[in-house]
């Protein structure tokens, strides 16, 4: 097994062997401290915040004087202070940067892409997450430059750097595919559901006509309730306990357990059933998911409302609850307090605009398939991101 002492990574490309060298970071990486006039750069400096285009910083409102800190094309930009602490970008142009960001570049004999990969590793980020004696966390170059870095010969550095550049390109393409699918869903939510004060959607499936009906959710739902916090916090038992953070992209992934005794007694009011719709009403508002048989038996807490016995197509109602009509309602009706929340009464008073059950079913099926595609794209992205994290651990020391 590879170790730090042996200076050999866990995984190497074919044809490379031998121990890596070790030196101080300052012997490998330069910190750019050059300045220049903002008129010399083709950047937009009237922007409210840093503009990041494919990971590239191109301007900042903190630039107010004629002389400013600059970066060069292919520089590695690394955030030393909040809100950019431990964030990184690779510059694809010359420009001006804010003072919260370092511009780094390798010394002669070192690969820029290898260094760019290295600053994303756990060992570098751990070393960079230092403080300079203030209450605000920041990376301190005077301390960081004395930290050690392990590195191979330039040829192996180049292979490693090229590998991560290609992997980043795959991740970028996958992120773009996911964003496109999400944006398509947003567009269809606007077009396939009547907007404010409208009674007919802009797009309908063939064979359907007439106005949709507006009704309060409680008028067509038998039960709207919520859960309770378990008394037993040992996280043991056969029953899944669902929290807000367990809901993502309409999928429920519980990671907490409760006892059968609590489930049947103290928490019996919030025992979940198949096809219940969970809707978050505290903290992070508006997360929504359908209870699948596979997670039962299950229960939930007071941060999630349980919607049961509804006279709607299941996926149609879930789509409405994840759409703009609800986000607008949340924006207008949250209770002011330590954390934003909605009452069960507010959920019951939510106005739902609906067509016939046949049209609901067609719409529900359409968005169900669309959500499956989005989930597939998200899973692919997660796979590549996980792969990159693993390879950073295996290809660097």
Secondary structure, 3 states (H helix, E strand, C coil): CCCCCCCCCCCCCCCCCCCCEEEEHHHCEEECCCEEEHHHCCCCCCCCCCCEECCEECCCCCCCCCEEEEECCCCEEEECECCCCCCEEECCCCEECCCCEEEEEECCCCCHHHHHHHCCCHHHHHHHCCCCCCCCCECCHHHHCCCEEEECCHHHHHHHHHHHHHHHHHHHHHHHHHHHHHHHHHHHHHHHCCCCCCCCCCCCCCCCCCCCEEEEHHHHEEEEEECCCCCCCCCCCCEEEECHHHEECCEECCCEEECHHHHHCCCHHHCCCCCCEEEECECCCCCEEECCHHHCCEEECCCEEEEEEECCCHHHHHHHHCCHHHHHHHHHHCECCCCCECCHHHHHCCEEEECCHHHHHHHHHHHHHHHHHHHHHHHHHHHHHHHHHHHHHHHCC
